[in-house]
Amino acid sequence: METILEIQNLKCGGCAHTITKKLIELVGIKNITVDTNSSSININSTNEEALEEAKTLLYKLGYPVQGDNNSFGTKAKSFVSCAIGRIEKS
């Protein structure tokens, strides 16, 4: 099942690295492509449950789906996730 999600707080390759690394660990997620230009993620999942788990994890990392609550705390989490992604990527 292929789904494109528009997410919030996606800034750079560091964000993309963290998102890809964390989502691919979920059972039922087969492939992920992150597009920083359009702030979107293309996810191939085996079922709706896996997709919902991915959305929950994105929120916890600081990247809520467009339309979901994007509080100051969520934005702060995205900066931390981004920094971790930049460090791991280099």
C-alpha positions in Angstrom: 0.0 0.0 0.0 1.6 3.2 -1.2 0.8 6.4 0.7 2.1 10.0 0.4 2.0 12.0 3.7 2.6 15.7 3.9 4.3 16.4 7.1 5.2 19.5 9.2 8.6 20.7 10.4 10.7 18.9 7.8 13.7 21.1 7.2 16.6 19.2 5.7 18.6 16.0 5.0 19.1 15.5 8.8 15.4 15.3 9.3 15.0 13.0 6.3 17.8 10.7 7.7 16.1 10.4 11.1 12.7 9.8 9.6 13.9 7.1 7.2 16.0 5.4 9.9 13.2 5.3 12.4 10.3 4.4 10.1 12.1 1.5 8.3 12.4 -0.2 11.7 8.6 -0.5 12.0 7.1 -3.9 11.1 5.0 -3.5 7.9 6.9 -0.6 6.4 8.8 -1.7 3.3 10.1 1.5 1.7 10.3 5.2 2.5 11.2 8.2 0.3 11.5 11.6 2.0 11.2 14.7 -0.2 12.4 17.8 1.7 11.3 20.1 -1.1 7.6 19.2 -0.8 7.7 18.2 2.9 6.3 14.8 2.0 7.0 11.2 2.6 6.2 8.3 0.3 5.6 5.2 2.4 5.0 1.6 1.3 3.3 -0.3 4.0 1.7 -3.7 4.2 -1.5 -2.5 5.9 -3.4 0.4 7.5 -2.1 -0.5 11.0 1.5 -0.1 9.9 0.7 3.3 8.4 -1.0 4.4 11.6 2.1 3.3 13.6 4.2 5.4 11.1 2.1 8.5 11.7 2.3 8.1 15.5 6.1 7.7 15.3 6.4 10.7 13.0 4.5 12.8 15.6 6.7 11.5 18.4 9.8 12.5 16.4 8.4 16.0 15.9 7.0 15.6 12.3 3.2 15.5 12.6 1.1 14.9 9.4 -0.3 18.1 7.9 -3.4 19.1 9.8 -2.3 17.4 13.1 -1.5 19.5 16.2 2.0 21.1 15.8 2.7 22.6 19.2 5.9 24.3 20.4 6.9 21.0 22.0 6.5 19.1 18.8 8.5 21.7 16.9 11.3 21.4 19.5 11.3 17.6 19.1 11.8 18.1 15.3 14.9 20.2 15.9 16.4 17.5 18.2 15.5 14.8 15.6 17.1 16.9 12.9 20.3 17.4 14.9 20.6 13.7 15.6 20.0 12.9 11.9 22.8 15.4 10.9 25.2 13.9 13.3 24.5 10.3 12.3 24.6 11.2 8.6 28.1 12.7 8.7 
